[in-house]
Amino acid sequence: MQLAAGTYMVSRPLLLRSGVALKGAGTSTRVKAGPLFLKNRGPFGGHPLITTNGATKVTISDLVADQSGDTLNGNTAHRLHEYLIDVRYTDDALVQRVTTVNPFTYSIAVVASTNFCVRNSVTSVSTSGKYNQLDGIHIFDSSFGVVQGNTVDQGSGSDGDDGLVAHSIEEPVHDVAYLNNKVRGGRHGSAMQIAAGAAGAYNLTIKGNVFWGSPKGLVTGYYGARGVVRNIQVRDNAFRDNAGRSVDFFGAVSQVVLAGNTACRSGSFNVTAGSGNRIDGRATC
């Protein structure tokens, strides 16, 4: 489905079917939540702008996705049931060159999906004092994916939270690569968080990213239970102007390797002692 330049006002979520590629003409194409948008819900009771629920082989590309959180009051009881761009129960999904604006939920979320790619996209948060938990790119219970070349800025307004998230609850997040992203976390979060519930996380590659201007850099966090976080490669990243630690891995962590990372006006590197955990040098400026 090819969308020409222009603004497309929608009053309900767009649900993509299997095999559909939704493509715009770049930033001149805007899909925008209209005045009646909150009167309709997505498959899980939330308010996604675009969702792939259960579809396979889908593409969302070359458009601006505007949830209108600056003009609508998105503080509904089911606000975080679904997300602005919501890739869910999907195999083989590509989100590329998508710009998200005015979110009242996570900006781009991949939920319980496999074989996905989120690349060359842009997220931002500009509201202040209106919302919380506004994450940028949130990978949730998903596996075998790539998050690459994105610009994530949750810090323009004061409502932003984590920039990148690997989040597990019912299933582990595993075999995901975070490559060459430029990330600023918001006032409520970190540049990147590995948010581990009981299911834990493993086989993550975090390489070549710039994590800047955030309360904290790359951290672990635990919710409900402390699942095992293992086999994490953190290589060749730049940490700049982060107020707290550049890296802070604690809890049940093993086989965590930091190598080739630099910190400029940013905090220390910490990895809890554990099997295979090591810091192979770091540079400062």
Residue pairs with C-beta under 8 A, 6 or more apart in sequence:
1 20
1 21
1 22
1 23
2 23
2 24
3 22
3 23
3 24
3 25
3 29
3 31
3 63
4 25
4 29
5 24
5 25
5 26
5 28
5 29
6 28
6 29
6 30
7 30
7 32
8 29
8 30
8 31
8 32
9 32
9 33
9 34
10 31
10 32
10 33
10 34
10 37
10 49
11 34
11 35
11 36
11 37
11 39
11 40
12 37
12 40
13 40
13 41
13 42
13 47
13 48
13 49
13 50
13 51
13 82
14 22
14 31
14 49
14 50
14 51
15 42
15 43
15 51
15 52
15 53
16 22
16 50
16 51
16 52
16 55
16 58
16 60
17 55
18 55
18 56
18 57
18 58
19 55
19 56
19 57
19 58
20 55
20 58
20 59
21 58
21 59
21 61
22 50
22 58
22 59
22 60
22 61
22 63
23 59
23 61
23 62
23 63
24 31
24 61
24 62
24 63
24 64
25 62
25 63
26 62
26 63
26 97
27 63
27 64
27 99
29 62
29 63
29 64
30 63
30 64
30 65
30 66
31 49
31 50
31 63
31 64
31 65
31 66
32 66
32 68
33 47
33 49
33 66
33 67
33 68
33 72
34 68
35 72
37 47
37 68
37 72
38 47
38 72
38 73
38 74
38 76
40 47
41 47
41 78
42 48
42 51
42 53
42 81
42 82
42 86
43 51
43 53
43 82
43 88
44 53
44 81
44 82
44 88
45 78
45 81
45 82
46 78
46 79
46 80
46 81
46 82
46 83
46 86
46 105
47 67
47 74
47 76
47 78
47 79
47 82
47 104
47 105
48 82
48 83
48 84
48 85
48 86
48 105
49 65
49 66
49 67
49 84
49 85
50 60
50 65
50 84
50 85
50 86
51 82
51 86
51 87
51 88
52 58
52 60
52 86
52 87
52 88
52 90
52 93
53 86
53 88
53 89
53 90
54 88
54 89
54 90
55 90
55 93
56 90
56 91
56 92
57 91
57 92
57 93
58 87
58 90
58 92
58 93
58 94
59 93
59 94
59 95
59 96
60 85
60 93
60 94
60 95
60 96
60 98
61 94
61 95
61 96
61 97
61 98
62 96
62 97
62 98
63 98
63 99
64 98
64 99
64 100
64 101
65 84
65 85
65 98
65 99
65 100
65 101
66 100
66 101
66 102
67 74
67 84
67 100
67 101
67 102
67 103
67 104
67 105
68 102
69 102
69 103
69 104
69 127
69 130
69 131
70 102
70 126
70 127
71 102
72 104
74 104
74 105
74 131
75 104
75 130
75 131
79 104
79 105
79 131
80 105
80 106
80 133
82 88
82 105
83 105
83 106
83 107
83 108
83 109
83 111
83 138
84 100
84 103
84 105
84 106
84 107
84 108
84 109
85 95
85 98
85 100
85 107
85 108
85 109
86 109
86 111
87 93
87 95
87 108
87 109
87 110
87 111
87 113
87 116
88 109
88 110
88 111
88 112
88 113
89 111
89 112
89 113
90 110
90 113
90 114
90 116
91 113
91 114
91 115
92 114
92 115
92 116
93 110
93 113
93 115
93 116
93 117
94 116
94 117
94 119
95 108
95 116
95 117
95 118
95 119
95 121
96 117
96 118
96 119
96 120
96 121
97 119
97 120
97 121
98 108
98 121
98 122
99 121
99 122
99 123
100 107
100 108
100 121
100 122
100 123
100 124
101 124
101 126
102 126
102 127
103 123
103 125
103 131
103 134
104 130
104 131
104 134
105 133
105 134
106 133
106 134
106 135
106 136
106 138
107 123
107 124
107 125
107 134
107 135
107 136
107 137
107 138
108 118
108 121
108 123
108 136
108 137
108 138
109 135
109 137
109 138
109 139
109 140
110 116
110 118
110 138
110 139
110 140
110 142
110 145
111 140
111 141
111 142
112 140
112 141
112 142
112 170
112 171
113 142
113 145
114 142
114 143
114 144
114 145
115 144
115 145
116 142
116 144
116 145
116 146
117 145
117 146
117 147
117 148
118 137
118 145
118 146
118 147
118 148
118 150
119 146
119 147
119 148
119 149
119 150
120 148
120 149
120 150
121 137
121 150
121 151
122 150
122 151
122 152
122 153
123 136
123 137
123 150
123 151
123 152
123 153
123 154
124 153
124 154
124 156
125 134
125 153
125 154
125 155
125 156
125 157
125 159
125 160
125 186
126 156
126 157
127 134
127 157
127 158
127 159
128 157
128 158
128 159
129 158
129 159
130 159
131 159
132 159
132 161
132 188
133 161
133 188
134 154
134 159
134 160
134 161
134 186
134 188
135 154
135 161
135 162
135 163
135 165
135 189
136 150
136 152
136 153
136 154
136 160
136 162
136 163
136 164
136 165
136 183
136 185
137 147
137 150
137 152
137 163
137 164
137 165
138 162
138 164
138 165
138 167
139 145
139 147
139 164
139 165
139 166
139 167
139 173
139 176
140 165
140 167
140 168
140 169
140 173
141 167
141 168
141 169
141 170
141 171
141 172
141 173
141 199
142 171
142 173
142 176
143 171
143 172
143 173
143 174
143 175
143 176
144 174
144 175
144 176
145 175
145 176
145 177
146 176
146 177
146 179
147 164
147 176
147 177
147 178
147 179
147 181
148 177
148 178
148 179
148 180
148 181
149 179
149 180
149 181
150 181
150 182
150 183
151 181
151 182
152 163
152 164
152 181
152 182
152 183
152 184
153 160
153 163
153 183
153 184
154 160
154 161
154 162
154 163
154 184
154 185
154 186
154 189
155 184
155 185
155 186
155 187
155 213
155 214
157 186
158 186
158 187
159 186
159 187
159 188
160 185
160 186
160 187
160 188
160 189
161 185
161 186
161 188
161 189
162 185
162 186
162 189
162 190
162 191
162 192
162 193
162 195
163 183
163 184
163 185
163 186
163 189
163 190
163 191
163 192
163 211
163 214
164 178
164 181
164 183
164 191
164 192
164 193
165 192
165 193
165 194
165 195
166 173
166 176
166 178
166 192
166 193
166 194
166 195
166 201
166 204
167 173
167 193
167 195
167 197
168 195
168 196
168 197
168 198
168 199
168 200
168 201
168 227
169 197
169 198
169 199
169 223
169 224
170 197
170 199
171 199
172 199
172 200
172 201
172 202
172 227
173 194
173 199
173 201
173 204
174 201
174 202
174 203
174 204
175 203
175 204
176 203
176 204
176 205
177 204
177 205
177 206
177 207
178 192
178 204
178 205
178 206
178 207
178 209
179 205
179 207
179 208
179 209
180 207
180 208
180 209
181 209
181 210
182 209
182 210
182 212
183 191
183 192
183 209
183 210
183 211
183 212
183 214
184 191
184 211
184 212
184 213
184 214
185 191
185 192
185 211
185 213
185 214
185 215
185 216
186 214
187 215
188 215
189 214
189 215
189 216
190 214
190 215
190 216
190 217
190 218
190 219
190 244
191 211
191 212
191 214
191 216
191 217
191 218
191 239
191 242
192 206
192 209
192 211
192 217
192 218
192 219
193 218
193 219
193 220
193 221
194 201
194 204
194 218
194 219
194 220
194 221
194 229
194 232
194 249
195 220
195 221
195 222
195 223
196 220
196 221
196 222
196 223
196 226
196 227
196 228
196 229
196 251
197 222
197 223
197 224
197 225
197 227
198 224
198 225
198 227
199 227
200 227
200 228
200 229
200 230
200 252
201 227
201 229
201 230
201 232
202 228
202 229
202 230
202 231
202 232
203 231
204 231
204 232
204 233
205 233
205 235
206 218
206 232
206 233
206 234
206 235
206 237
207 233
207 234
207 235
207 236
207 237
208 235
208 236
208 237
209 237
209 238
210 237
210 238
210 240
211 217
211 218
211 237
211 238
211 239
211 240
211 242
211 246
212 238
212 239
212 240
212 241
212 242
213 240
213 241
213 242
214 242
214 243
215 242
215 243
215 244
216 242
216 243
216 244
216 245
216 248
216 267
217 239
217 242
217 244
217 245
217 246
217 247
217 248
217 266
217 267
218 234
218 237
218 239
218 246
218 247
218 248
219 245
219 247
219 248
219 249
220 229
220 248
220 249
220 250
220 251
220 253
222 251
226 251
226 252
227 252
228 252
228 253
228 254
229 249
229 251
229 252
229 253
229 254
229 256
230 253
230 254
230 255
230 256
231 254
231 255
231 256
232 249
232 253
232 255
232 256
232 257
233 257
233 259
234 247
234 256
234 257
234 258
234 259
234 261
235 257
235 258
235 259
235 260
235 261
236 259
236 260
236 261
237 261
237 262
238 261
238 262
238 264
239 246
239 247
239 261
239 262
239 263
239 264
239 266
239 267
240 263
240 264
240 265
240 266
241 264
241 265
241 266
242 266
242 267
243 267
244 267
245 267
245 268
245 269
245 270
246 261
246 263
246 266
246 267
246 268
246 269
247 258
247 261
247 269
247 270
247 271
248 270
249 256
249 270
249 271
249 272
249 277
250 270
250 272
251 272
252 274
253 271
253 272
253 274
253 277
254 274
254 275
254 276
254 277
255 275
255 276
255 277
256 271
256 274
256 276
256 277
256 278
257 276
257 277
257 278
257 280
258 269
258 271
258 278
258 279
258 280
258 282
259 279
259 280
259 281
260 280
260 281
261 269
261 282
261 283
262 282
262 283
262 284
262 285
263 269
263 282
263 283
263 284
263 285
264 284
264 285
265 285
269 279
269 282
271 277
271 278
271 279
